[in-house]
Amino acid sequence: MELVAEQRGEMIVVSALGDRIDAAGAIQFKDRMRELTQTPSPRVVLDMSRVAFLDSSGLGAVVAVMKALGPDRKLELSGLTATVQKVFRLTRMDSIFTIHDHLPDGLRQVG
Amino acid sequence: MDVQAGDLSSSIWLTIPGRQTAVRDGLRALLDTLLLRSLPEDGRGTAEIVLSEALNNIVEHAYAHHDGEIEISLQLRHNELVCRISDTGLPMPGGQLPSGVLAPLGKLEDLPEGGFGWHLIRSLSKDLSYHREDGRNMLSFRLDTQQSPA
């Protein structure tokens, strides 16, 4: 799973370039996210618009990333595709994360 | 990786090694068959979720201590995908499928990082059944291909 991070004001935007976050890639995803979010920034936005599929291990990895950020930093998600959205809805994790339809471009200059 | 896929318009048989990477490749092969490509997007997504959870569960638990193969058969009948999956791994604990009840979502530090798989399978499938036969785990269920039940 290739991830690309970009600092935008108070946000780090991480774009997932692979098409799936699954059992075979969950640990690598978690480790890469940990590296990319070392730079302190109050908001971390994960752009998932290219991720067509996420399984329960992938979901667990996304939750683990948010927990690792700690209480003072937030993990926000953006661009969930239909199947990914279904997994978040059925596990009620859609109530835990702030989920954006698109990358919050309007907030690009904040901070 | 040795994938044998049969595709007789409305039936598919696939045998894969019980390993994570083989599950990923096997799912890709299944999703690419004419049968699954003929399903509406929603039904195809449901099939990918449920099959992925069922297969990864076999890899992680049934084949936790030894290698083996997973046999998958899918049949389309009256807008339903009839799925049968078998393996020669360890039996389900207590001979029963997990309940799949979600842990309560409380504080950030207590959020569950697992235990979603059987909840997803149970939410999206019908007539889920499991039994042991001649040293094999036999799992079967049906998926609505037109409108997901959840």
Contacts between the chains, C-beta under 8 A, distances in Angstrom:
chain1	res1	chain2	res2	distance
A	20	B	24	7.5
A	22	B	24	6.2
A	22	B	52	6.7
A	22	B	56	7.8
A	23	B	20	5.2
A	23	B	23	7.1
A	23	B	24	7.9
A	23	B	52	7.7
A	23	B	56	4.5
A	23	B	59	7.4
A	23	B	60	7.5
A	24	B	20	4.2
A	24	B	21	5.4
A	24	B	23	7.2
A	24	B	24	4.8
A	53	B	45	8.0
A	53	B	48	5.9
A	53	B	49	8.0
A	53	B	52	7.6
A	55	B	49	7.0
A	55	B	52	4.6
A	55	B	53	6.3
A	55	B	56	6.6
A	55	B	117	7.7
A	56	B	53	5.9
A	56	B	56	7.7
A	56	B	114	7.0
A	56	B	116	3.8
A	56	B	117	4.2
A	56	B	120	6.1
A	57	B	56	6.7
A	57	B	114	7.7
A	59	B	116	5.7
A	60	B	112	7.8
A	60	B	113	4.1
A	60	B	114	4.9
A	60	B	116	6.9
A	61	B	113	7.8
A	63	B	111	5.4
A	63	B	112	7.2
A	63	B	113	5.0
A	64	B	113	5.0
A	66	B	108	7.2
A	66	B	111	7.5
A	67	B	108	6.2
A	67	B	109	6.2
A	67	B	111	6.3
A	67	B	113	7.6
A	71	B	108	6.1
A	71	B	109	7.9
A	82	B	41	6.6
A	82	B	42	7.0
A	82	B	45	5.9
A	83	B	45	3.7
A	83	B	48	6.5
A	83	B	49	6.5
A	86	B	45	6.3
A	86	B	46	7.5
A	86	B	49	6.8
A	86	B	148	7.3
A	86	B	150	7.5
A	87	B	49	6.3
A	87	B	116	7.7
A	87	B	120	6.7
A	89	B	150	7.7
A	90	B	119	7.0
A	90	B	120	5.8
A	90	B	123	5.0
A	90	B	124	7.3
A	90	B	150	5.6
A	91	B	102	6.4
A	91	B	116	4.9
A	91	B	119	6.4
A	91	B	120	7.0
A	92	B	102	6.7
A	92	B	105	6.0
A	93	B	105	7.7
A	95	B	105	6.9
A	96	B	105	6.0
A	96	B	111	6.6
